[in-house]
Amino acid sequence: MTATERAVELAVAAARAASDLKAQEIIALDVSEQLVLTDVFLIASGTNERQVGAIVDAVEEALFTLGSKPIRREGKAQGRWVLIDFREIVVHVQHAEDRVYYALERLWKDCPLIELPPDVHATGEGGDA
């Protein structure tokens, strides 16, 4: 079983919203084979707590326009690691230091990557490419 089209659509929209706010290292993992609760983990980093919060707000707004509301959000007050559960996807926005420390990519390394479109800057660099 692979991630649903809806989950991929939401992941791409979330990735674009994060990229627009210069999020770094944006990746989407298809966790549908490993978890029953969700299909995709989207992981992105911010360089400081304020940027993490702004990325979270942008992701929520982008997915709301697609008719998806979070069923759970954790960690926003601290701004270090925010988890937003949209059912089909779970978005992790982490402070860059915490991203290195917790290394979610390493924990989920057996899950396939979902290819994100070229307009999503995985490194958070580049402007109008």
C-alpha positions, 0 to 999 in steps of 0.5 A: 500500500502506498500513500493516497493521492489526497495525502500526497496532494496535502504533502505537496501543498504543505511543502510549498507553504513551508518552502515559501517561508524558507524552510530547510531540508523539506522531505516527505516520507511515505509511512503508509506501510509502517503506520496505520494512522497516517500516510505521509510524514512531512519534515521541515526545519526552521532556523529559529523559533519564530520561523518554526511558528511562521512555517506552522501557520503557513502550512495550516493555512495552505491545508485549510484552503484544501479543506483539511484541518488539524486534528492535533497540534503539539509543541507550538508554544515552545517553537522547537518541534511542532507536530501537526496531525492532519490525519492523512499527513503528519507535519513535523516542523523542527528547529534545525538543531533539534532536527539534527538531534532527533534525526527523524529521517534516520528513524524512518529510513526504510520508508520511501521518499515522496518526490516533491515538485521542483518549486519546493526548495528542499534546502530552503535556498533559492528564490524564484527558481 
